[in-house]
Amino acid sequence: MDLSELTDLVQRLFCRPTAIHGPYELRSGPEYVVPGILSRAELERPGDQTDTFELTIFHQIRGFAGQLWEQEVRSLLRFQALRHPALPEIVTGSFEAAERIAFTLTRIPGRPLDAGKWIELAAADPLEALDRLTMLIDGLSRINDARMMHRNLSLGALREGENDEIVISRFEMSTLIGNLVRRGPIGDSSRHWSVIRELYLVPPPNVELSRHLAFLAPETHELLFNNRPGVRREYFTTDVFGLGVLGWEWFCGAIPEVLPEAYEKVEEAPDGPAKAAALNELHAEMRRHLGRQHNHLPRPLIQVLLRMMRHSNQVRDTAFQVLSHLDRHWQGIRAYWEKETDETPRLVAFMPKESVTPLYQERKWLSHSPADPIGRDELRDFLTKELGDAKLVYSPDGALGYAIDDEQRLREARWVLVGARAVWFCAFYYDEYQRARGRGETHKDTLIIKYLSEHSRAKNLVNSKVFKKVSPLKLVAFRKGQDLTAERSGRPSWSPLTEELEAAERQRDEDRDFAESIDFLLSYQRAELDARKYAFKRVDGASGALGDATIQFDKARDDTWKHDNPLLSAYTSEKRRRPPLGLFLEEMETDKEDAFQIEEAQTSGPRFSRSSMVVDFVRRKDDLTAVVRPRDKVVAVPDSGWIRPSDDGGSFVSLLRQERAVSLLKFQSGLLRMLRTPWAIDLGRGRWEFSDEIKPGLHKKLQGEAPSVIQNMLSLQPFYALQGPPGTGKTLVAAVAIRRFLEHERGARVLVSAQSNYALDHLAKNLIQILPDTTLILRETSNPEKIAVDAVKKHTLVELTEQLTTKITDTLTWLLHPDQLDEDTRRRFQKNPPSRLPTPLNGVHSEIAERWLGLVRTNQIELADRINAGASVILATTSQAAMLGHGEDGHSDVFDWIIVEEAAKAWPTELIVPLVLGFRWSLIGDHRQLGAHRELELEQFLESLDGNRDPRIMRHYKLRKERMKALRLFGSIFETRRDDSGSDTPAVPLDRLKLQFRMHSTIAEPVGRTFYPVVPEKVDGTGLSLSFLDTQRPETDKDHGVTVPECIAGAPLVWIDTAGCAGFRDTRCWFNEGEVELVERLVALMTPAPLPSAQPPEDKGGLVVLTPYRMQRLRLAKRPLLKDRVHTVHSFQGREADRVIVSLVRSTPFGDTVQSNVGHVGRDEVANVLLSRAKRLLVLVGNLDLFGRHGGESWQNVAETVNLYGRVVKATALEEPWTG
């Protein structure tokens, strides 16, 4: 392909109106980097020269260039997860088979680095220049942490943007050079090495060759000038040298101007050894010159640059070592450049009273209480030392997720001082007036410390690469309402620092809108919990008296608290969402161990804790008044306070975890973007072709599209989503994919998560069966006893630790004292072949083994830590995943792959908790079944906001569709699917399982035709919609075996119609006694009888009864024959049973809407779950006419399908002979 053909290719694929990867405009190029292998061009958005992209094309993709492309994409995807300001952001990439090319498109700053400009900037503002250099070094350190190198870090690899940001680019050069050097000659040997030399030796535009060569480390000279290609030149410190030269020029000046003689010798030297010698002499002169700059540069900086530019790569500092040196000596460097300006310290205020609990009582970092004068002085001294080398970081959500307080106050504390032991969340100081006048002026010359968090809980902030060093600081004590005018006099503003940090973290408009919807979902959940907190006052006239207390709703104090939270005010405006106190306590009365918590009133609103008083509800006196009784008989109910359900403490902890995860999400732009508009790059290229050599018989269940789905799940990176309709085996597919992945990626770690314990344990059971016994699987849980599956329980940390302890103890005892083993254990060792027996011990080793044997039982913590660190697969619920934490370096790439089951059922804020722990994500679920809990309530709340006077609340109403789209996150990403012909947009990694193995094909008819139709819609000869959901026959089509009652014999799908039959009228709240009687009678008649309820319902003969209504469930569950068999829709999602009876309850039309006639069972996702749990027998009990005529389009389709494919019998015919 010549240059004109290459230009036409770029225009066709990226620039023309019909371009499938456009629209872009060609900014420069294209040009060949290596003819036939690699080409490059720069693109920009039409009319937007600030948004520029680098296009890299890999030609002849099936050969060497294909390997090159895959490695390049993996690197860029990893960088995207790191979200480092000095590293490039991949926008997309693809393999174009018809063109025999692949490409990557990365967003880059708009122009090559202007070396002269930065030399001038360093002279004018050396601290700013050092900040930029440090950022580049840190970016290089992150590259090295990922076990990657750049290999050619010179001026040509650096680009700058409009805001002077500098990014390391040209990583395709890194991959190319590395492959060429390691792979050896391609074709003609002389051409091979000339390609390498050309990649190194060609300078960027407007840079002289000799100046370019000065950036190349000495270890490259053997290859480039002495014609010795076999000499190793790949070291992590090689790139450090290039950045050292960059720093030398910034702080010493341009090499040609500062060292003209040595530079001229390089220019004059011929290629070959003479050129290498001249460069070595230039570098030596640069080091000597640097050593003479003690009067012009800080000594620690001189040392850093000298260590970066050492001649030998063996003693040259790594990027990590350079950073450590800079961090240790930052104060000295800063002091050197600031001594002439004598900068006035910036003002930070601390609040002694608010510091008593967190610093003195809880953490015990102080020996005296800050409430006392001695303690205040100690606190000031502590903070002076703690923040002596602090850096300022921006937290978009403030302290949300890190501290407990009202949401607005938490969000205001957006400025974080990262200290030696903790991070300190600060807000700007403002004048405080009486509430009627509101807030006064905000003063941006003073930060007030509001909250703190340990480093371990805020690693994203501690390790943030967008920060400002802020010492020196002036710390002053402050009390709420205090006037700081005198202390503020002459202090510099924080604005220059805060505005730059905020600008650096600013999101793109589309990302910001999506993040705003996620924030709203958090705020809504917090409002739900806050609405269950009530202000009260004691009204029995017995202040301080023990025993029963009469409390009454304190409306004035409650309203004052809600005043600053418009969303909470809107939520509590309707009694159905927040009933009066007396009614609420009565409705919430519980026999649980902790009923309600009480906290004494404080000025800042309700503050509950583990030590809050526990009370029981005694009785309601009226709607606003109730009597409560303290559990602790020596503690009195306070005269005024707050009350909430005790269970809300756990819900609040879960919300805090979600808030912290969302805060982390905003530091991971790659993941944020994936959740909004998912895309992927296919890196499979045949590597993951399906093999049935997994376990005997397993391949029979992996039929249909399952093998190709597994291949896609493994090859599409970094994002993948799979819709699995009922019974399609999505859990099995995920388990097999994990096995294949771990076989290929040795040492990788996979996190598997789900919202519910049941779904997680179901997947865990599959993994345990499919993965080799040598794979370490860890099931995270705080209570192993709650795990119902014994096979899974054996993989909890407690059980694994005990197993490992026993194994070590038995092995050591066998080696040292075999006679002490029991006979079974001894026999087990004796059966081992000689090759598998432990090696005999000598004297020294015996002594060590004896000590180890004595310690192993007492060293369970270390063993547990080793299991945690060594587990290949960790299973945790979405909430438990928050406890897994982050890596020691603070990155979010603890796990190589995150897989979340039940993704459609979880709130997106719950999904985010595990997702932020990795950089590759797969979501599995079915948005056509039950979605997020309380979805309907949220939708109704948003509709109720119409006309709200607060513009902030009206914004939620206007954006209600976007808010609901965010809630239905899993379903919304499938809206891009066009049809069922396989014509999805290539960049959208979505798959769907279409072959189900659970339901008899007759039961599957209404499920498939109603809830899984082909798109665009098609109908068959019956007039009913065709479905993409197929059934694996004949395995599923087996008779249920029930012969009595005769009306269901031989029929997989039966509707027992109660229409027109006496005794089946529904009752509001909702229950139907007639259906209860009928269901019990049906179960009593069943021959053969159902399995006992203690046995798994999915086994042959297993039976469950489902109903959409809680009151009906309670009445059904009271019948002896139905005990432990009755479930609501939500409690049985994800499960199955051999026989299912559904009590639909509703029998009377009440209006002209689906909701008024059949209630929430009229929602597709509820109906879908009800109809898709049965394997061989599904019996629907209900009014067929009501559901067929008034239940909406879906129930009409179900009724028609049942009439066509199933059997309809009248309720009165249950015990009569069946005549057909």
Rosetta blueprint (number, residue, H / E / L):
1 M L
2 D L
3 L H
4 S H
5 E H
6 L H
7 T H
8 D H
9 L H
10 V H
11 Q H
12 R H
13 L H
14 F H
15 C H
16 R L
17 P L
18 T L
19 A L
20 I L
21 H L
22 G L
23 P L
24 Y L
25 E E
26 L E
27 R E
28 S E
29 G E
30 P E
31 E E
32 Y E
33 V E
34 V E
35 P L
36 G L
37 I L
38 L E
39 S E
40 R E
41 A E
42 E E
43 L E
44 E E
45 R E
46 P L
47 G L
48 D E
49 Q E
50 T E
51 D E
52 T E
53 F E
54 E E
55 L E
56 T E
57 I E
58 F E
59 H E
60 Q L
61 I L
62 R L
63 G L
64 F H
65 A H
66 G H
67 Q H
68 L H
69 W H
70 E H
71 Q H
72 E H
73 V H
74 R H
75 S H
76 L H
77 L H
78 R H
79 F H
80 Q H
81 A H
82 L H
83 R L
84 H L
85 P L
86 A L
87 L L
88 P L
89 E E
90 I E
91 V E
92 T E
93 G E
94 S E
95 F E
96 E E
97 A H
98 A H
99 E H
100 R L
101 I E
102 A E
103 F E
104 T E
105 L E
106 T E
107 R E
108 I E
109 P L
110 G L
111 R E
112 P E
113 L L
114 D L
115 A H
116 G H
117 K H
118 W H
119 I H
120 E H
121 L H
122 A H
123 A H
124 A H
125 D L
126 P H
127 L H
128 E H
129 A H
130 L H
131 D H
132 R H
133 L H
134 T H
135 M H
136 L H
137 I H
138 D H
139 G H
140 L H
141 S H
142 R H
143 I H
144 N H
145 D H
146 A L
147 R L
148 M L
149 M L
150 H L
151 R L
152 N L
153 L L
154 S L
155 L H
156 G H
157 A H
158 L E
159 R E
160 E E
161 G L
162 E L
163 N L
164 D L
165 E L
166 I E
167 V E
168 I E
169 S L
170 R L
171 F H
172 E H
173 M H
174 S H
175 T H
176 L H
177 I H
178 G H
179 N H
180 L H
181 V H
182 R H
183 R H
184 G L
185 P L
186 I L
187 G L
188 D L
189 S H
190 S H
191 R H
192 H H
193 W H
194 S H
195 V H
196 I H
197 R H
198 E H
199 L H
200 Y H
201 L H
202 V L
203 P L
204 P L
205 P L
206 N L
207 V L
208 E L
209 L H
210 S H
211 R H
212 H H
213 L H
214 A L
215 F L
216 L L
217 A L
218 P H
219 E H
220 T H
221 H H
222 E H
223 L H
224 L H
225 F L
226 N L
227 N L
228 R L
229 P L
230 G L
231 V L
232 R L
233 R L
234 E L
235 Y L
236 F H
237 T H
238 T H
239 D H
240 V H
241 F H
242 G H
243 L H
244 G H
245 V H
246 L H
247 G H
248 W H
249 E H
250 W H
251 F H
252 C H
253 G L
254 A L
255 I H
256 P H
257 E H
258 V H
259 L L
260 P H
261 E H
262 A H
263 Y H
264 E H
265 K H
266 V H
267 E H
268 E H
269 A L
270 P L
271 D L
272 G L
273 P H
274 A H
275 K H
276 A H
277 A H
278 A H
279 L H
280 N H
281 E H
282 L H
283 H H
284 A H
285 E H
286 M H
287 R H
288 R H
289 H H
290 L H
291 G H
292 R L
293 Q L
294 H L
295 N L
296 H L
297 L L
298 P L
299 R H
300 P H
301 L H
302 I H
303 Q H
304 V H
305 L H
306 L H
307 R H
308 M H
309 M L
310 R L
311 H L
312 S L
313 N L
314 Q L
315 V L
316 R L
317 D L
318 T L
319 A H
320 F H
321 Q H
322 V H
323 L H
324 S H
325 H H
326 L H
327 D H
328 R H
329 H L
330 W H
331 Q H
332 G H
333 I H
334 R H
335 A H
336 Y H
337 W H
338 E H
339 K L
340 E L
341 T L
342 D L
343 E L
344 T L
345 P L
346 R E
347 L E
348 V E
349 A E
350 F E
351 M L
352 P H
353 K H
354 E H
355 S H
356 V H
357 T H
358 P H
359 L H
360 Y H
361 Q H
362 E H
363 R L
364 K L
365 W L
366 L L
367 S L
368 H L
369 S L
370 P L
371 A L
372 D L
373 P H
374 I H
375 G H
376 R H
377 D H
378 E H
379 L H
380 R H
381 D H
382 F H
383 L H
384 T H
385 K H
386 E H
387 L L
388 G L
389 D L
390 A L
391 K E
392 L E
393 V E
394 Y E
395 S L
396 P L
397 D L
398 G L
399 A L
400 L E
401 G L
402 Y L
403 A E
404 I L
405 D L
406 D L
407 E H
408 Q H
409 R H
410 L H
411 R H
412 E H
413 A L
414 R L
415 W E
416 V E
417 L E
418 V E
419 G L
420 A L
421 R L
422 A E
423 V E
424 W E
425 F E
426 C E
427 A E
428 F E
429 Y E
430 Y E
431 D E
432 E E
433 Y L
434 Q L
435 R L
436 A L
437 R L
438 G L
439 R E
440 G E
441 E E
442 T E
443 H E
444 K E
445 D E
446 T E
447 L E
448 I E
449 I E
450 K E
451 Y E
452 L E
453 S E
454 E E
455 H H
456 S H
457 R H
458 A L
459 K H
460 N H
461 L H
462 V H
463 N L
464 S L
465 K L
466 V L
467 F E
468 K E
469 K E
470 V L
471 S L
472 P L
473 L E
474 K E
475 L E
476 V E
477 A E
478 F L
479 R L
480 K L
481 G L
482 Q L
483 D L
484 L L
485 T H
486 A H
487 E H
488 R H
489 S L
490 G L
491 R L
492 P L
493 S L
494 W L
495 S H
496 P H
497 L H
498 T H
499 E H
500 E H
501 L H
502 E H
503 A H
504 A H
505 E L
506 R L
507 Q L
508 R L
509 D H
510 E H
511 D H
512 R H
513 D H
514 F H
515 A H
516 E H
517 S H
518 I H
519 D H
520 F H
521 L H
522 L H
523 S H
524 Y H
525 Q H
526 R H
527 A H
528 E H
529 L H
530 D H
531 A L
532 R L
533 K L
534 Y E
535 A E
536 F E
537 K E
538 R E
539 V L
540 D L
541 G L
542 A L
543 S L
544 G L
545 A L
546 L L
547 G L
548 D L
549 A E
550 T E
551 I E
552 Q E
553 F E
554 D L
555 K H
556 A H
557 R H
558 D H
559 D H
560 T H
561 W H
562 K H
563 H H
564 D L
565 N L
566 P H
567 L H
568 L H
569 S H
570 A H
571 Y H
572 T L
573 S L
574 E L
575 K L
576 R L
577 R L
578 R L
579 P L
580 P L
581 L H
582 G H
583 L H
584 F H
585 L H
586 E H
587 E H
588 M H
589 E L
590 T L
591 D L
592 K L
593 E L
594 D L
595 A L
596 F E
597 Q E
598 I E
599 E E
600 E E
601 A L
602 Q L
603 T L
604 S L
605 G L
606 P L
607 R L
608 F L
609 S L
610 R L
611 S L
612 S L
613 M E
614 V E
615 V E
616 D E
617 F E
618 V E
619 R E
620 R E
621 K E
622 D E
623 D L
624 L L
625 T E
626 A E
627 V E
628 V E
629 R E
630 P E
631 R L
632 D L
633 K L
634 V L
635 V L
636 A L
637 V L
638 P L
639 D L
640 S E
641 G E
642 W E
643 I E
644 R E
645 P E
646 S L
647 D L
648 D H
649 G H
650 G H
651 S H
652 F H
653 V H
654 S H
655 L H
656 L H
657 R H
658 Q H
659 E H
660 R H
661 A H
662 V H
663 S H
664 L H
665 L H
666 K L
667 F L
668 Q L
669 S H
670 G H
671 L H
672 L H
673 R H
674 M H
675 L H
676 R H
677 T L
678 P L
679 W L
680 A L
681 I E
682 D E
683 L L
684 G L
685 R L
686 G L
687 R L
688 W L
689 E L
690 F L
691 S L
692 D L
693 E L
694 I L
695 K L
696 P L
697 G L
698 L H
699 H H
700 K H
701 K H
702 L L
703 Q L
704 G L
705 E L
706 A H
707 P H
708 S H
709 V H
710 I H
711 Q H
712 N H
713 M H
714 L H
715 S H
716 L E
717 Q E
718 P L
719 F E
720 Y E
721 A E
722 L E
723 Q E
724 G L
725 P L
726 P L
727 G L
728 T L
729 G L
730 K H
731 T H
732 L H
733 V H
734 A H
735 A H
736 V H
737 A H
738 I H
739 R H
740 R H
741 F H
742 L H
743 E H
744 H H
745 E L
746 R L
747 G L
748 A L
749 R L
750 V E
751 L E
752 V E
753 S E
754 A E
755 Q L
756 S L
757 N H
758 Y H
759 A H
760 L H
761 D H
762 H H
763 L H
764 A H
765 K H
766 N H
767 L H
768 I H
769 Q H
770 I H
771 L L
772 P L
773 D L
774 T L
775 T L
776 L L
777 I E
778 L E
779 R E
780 E L
781 T L
782 S L
783 N L
784 P H
785 E H
786 K H
787 I L
788 A L
789 V L
790 D H
791 A H
792 V H
793 K H
794 K L
795 H L
796 T E
797 L H
798 V H
799 E H
800 L H
801 T H
802 E H
803 Q H
804 L H
805 T H
806 T H
807 K H
808 I H
809 T H
810 D H
811 T H
812 L H
813 T H
814 W H
815 L H
816 L H
817 H L
818 P H
819 D H
820 Q H
821 L L
822 D L
823 E H
824 D H
825 T H
826 R H
827 R H
828 R H
829 F H
830 Q H
831 K H
832 N L
833 P L
834 P H
835 S H
836 R H
837 L L
838 P L
839 T L
840 P L
841 L L
842 N L
843 G H
844 V H
845 H H
846 S H
847 E H
848 I H
849 A H
850 E H
851 R H
852 W H
853 L H
854 G H
855 L H
856 V H
857 R L
858 T L
859 N L
860 Q H
861 I H
862 E H
863 L H
864 A H
865 D H
866 R H
867 I H
868 N H
869 A H
870 G H
871 A L
872 S L
873 V E
874 I E
875 L E
876 A E
877 T E
878 T L
879 S L
880 Q H
881 A H
882 A H
883 M H
884 L H
885 G L
886 H L
887 G L
888 E L
889 D L
890 G L
891 H L
892 S L
893 D L
894 V L
895 F E
896 D L
897 W E
898 I E
899 I E
900 V E
901 E E
902 E L
903 A L
904 A L
905 K L
906 A L
907 W L
908 P H
909 T H
910 E H
911 L H
912 I H
913 V H
914 P H
915 L H
916 V L
917 L L
918 G E
919 F L
920 R L
921 W E
922 S E
923 L E
924 I E
925 G E
926 D L
927 H L
928 R L
929 Q L
930 L L
931 G L
932 A L
933 H L
934 R L
935 E H
936 L H
937 E H
938 L H
939 E H
940 Q H
941 F H
942 L H
943 E H
944 S H
945 L L
946 D L
947 G L
948 N L
949 R L
950 D L
951 P H
952 R H
953 I H
954 M H
955 R H
956 H H
957 Y H
958 K H
959 L L
960 R H
961 K H
962 E H
963 R H
964 M H
965 K H
966 A H
967 L H
968 R L
969 L H
970 F H
971 G H
972 S H
973 I H
974 F H
975 E H
976 T H
977 R L
978 R L
979 D L
980 D L
981 S L
982 G L
983 S L
984 D L
985 T L
986 P L
987 A L
988 V L
989 P L
990 L E
991 D E
992 R E
993 L L
994 K L
995 L E
996 Q E
997 F L
998 R L
999 M L
1000 H L
1001 S H
1002 T H
1003 I H
1004 A H
1005 E H
1006 P H
1007 V H
1008 G H
1009 R H
1010 T H
1011 F H
1012 Y L
1013 P E
1014 V L
1015 V L
1016 P L
1017 E L
1018 K L
1019 V E
1020 D L
1021 G L
1022 T L
1023 G L
1024 L L
1025 S E
1026 L L
1027 S E
1028 F L
1029 L L
1030 D E
1031 T E
1032 Q L
1033 R L
1034 P L
1035 E L
1036 T L
1037 D L
1038 K L
1039 D L
1040 H L
1041 G L
1042 V L
1043 T L
1044 V E
1045 P L
1046 E H
1047 C H
1048 I H
1049 A L
1050 G L
1051 A L
1052 P L
1053 L E
1054 V E
1055 W E
1056 I E
1057 D E
1058 T L
1059 A L
1060 G L
1061 C L
1062 A L
1063 G L
1064 F L
1065 R L
1066 D L
1067 T E
1068 R L
1069 C L
1070 W L
1071 F E
1072 N L
1073 E H
1074 G H
1075 E H
1076 V H
1077 E H
1078 L H
1079 V H
1080 E H
1081 R H
1082 L H
1083 V H
1084 A H
1085 L H
1086 M L
1087 T E
1088 P L
1089 A L
1090 P L
1091 L L
1092 P L
1093 S L
1094 A L
1095 Q L
1096 P L
1097 P L
1098 E L
1099 D L
1100 K L
1101 G L
1102 G L
1103 L E
1104 V E
1105 V E
1106 L E
1107 T E
1108 P L
1109 Y L
1110 R H
1111 M H
1112 Q H
1113 R H
1114 L H
1115 R H
1116 L H
1117 A H
1118 K L
1119 R L
1120 P H
1121 L H
1122 L H
1123 K L
1124 D L
1125 R L
1126 V E
1127 H E
1128 T E
1129 V H
1130 H H
1131 S H
1132 F H
1133 Q L
1134 G L
1135 R L
1136 E L
1137 A E
1138 D E
1139 R E
1140 V E
1141 I E
1142 V E
1143 S E
1144 L L
1145 V L
1146 R L
1147 S L
1148 T L
1149 P L
1150 F L
1151 G L
1152 D L
1153 T L
1154 V H
1155 Q H
1156 S H
1157 N H
1158 V H
1159 G H
1160 H H
1161 V H
1162 G H
1163 R L
1164 D H
1165 E H
1166 V H
1167 A H
1168 N H
1169 V H
1170 L H
1171 L H
1172 S L
1173 R L
1174 A E
1175 K E
1176 R E
1177 L E
1178 L E
1179 V E
1180 L E
1181 V E
1182 G E
1183 N L
1184 L H
1185 D H
1186 L H
1187 F H
1188 G H
1189 R H
1190 H H
1191 G L
1192 G H
1193 E H
1194 S H
1195 W H
1196 Q H
1197 N H
1198 V H
1199 A H
1200 E H
1201 T H
1202 V H
1203 N H
1204 L H
1205 Y H
1206 G L
1207 R E
1208 V E
1209 V E
1210 K E
1211 A H
1212 T H
1213 A H
1214 L L
1215 E L
1216 E L
1217 P L
1218 W L
1219 T L
1220 G L
